[in-house]
Amino acid sequence: MSEALANTRQTQPEDSSAMSLIMTVKPSQVTAQLKAIKEFQNLVQNQLIEGKDFGIIPGTGAKPTLLKPGAEKNSHANGRSE
């Protein structure tokens, strides 16, 4: 996903109006970004364990937080190692 995003940023014209941005984005870039998002969502839904990889930290509200084991799984899944 980051490569597709980098390619999008490289092709942005000086005039950054909404229409000019839309006209410079290639459909293949959008498809690649959507695929990466779906892969990440699949990882979160099928591989991360609530309470171990992510969870709610007491006193911080109701929004789940990615914990270290989950971050390590995410890094490994994205081809990054220690």
N, C-alpha and C positions, 0 to 999 in steps of 0.2 A: 504494500500500500504506500509506503513512504516513497518508493521510487516513482510511482505514478503521480503522487502529489508533487514531488520535486520536478517532474516533467511539466506538470501543469503550471507551476510557478515560473519555470524558465520561459514558457511561451506567452506569459502575460504581457500585453502591450503597455506602453506608457500611459495611455488613457485607460483608467481602470473603472469605467462605468460598467454597470451591471450587464448591459447588452454586449459590450466588447469582451467582457470576461466569458460570457456564455458562448460567444462565437469562436473563441480560441480553444475551448475545451473539446478534446476529441472524444467521441463515444467510447473508444477502446479504453481511454483513461478512466472514464466514469465506471465502465464495466469492471476494470481491474480494482478500483477502489471499493465498489460494492461487494465484489468477491472477497476481498480482504476483510471487510466488515463482517460478512457472513461467517467467514472462517473463525474470526475472533469470537463472535457470538456463540458459535458451535463449541469452541473451547470452553467458554465460560459456562454454558449450559450443561455440557456433558463431562467435563474434566475437573472443574473446580468444586471443592467440597465446602459447603457452608460451615463455618465454625473453625475450619482448618486453613483454607485458602483465602476466604473472605468472610467478613462478618461485621456486625455492628459493634463499635467500640463504645462501651458505656460512657455516658455523659456527652457524647458528640452528636446526638440526634438519632434519627431512624435510618439514615442513609448507610448502606453497606460500604465497607472499606476493603480494598485489596490488601491482604496481609502478605508477609514475606514469602511464605511457601507458594502462594498464588502468583506472586510477582515472578518468582523463579520459574514456575511452570510456564508462565506467559513468555518470559525471555527465552526459555528453551524452545518453545513452540515457534518462536519467530527467528530461530537460528542463531541466537546470541548465547554464548556460553560464558562461564566465569572467567 
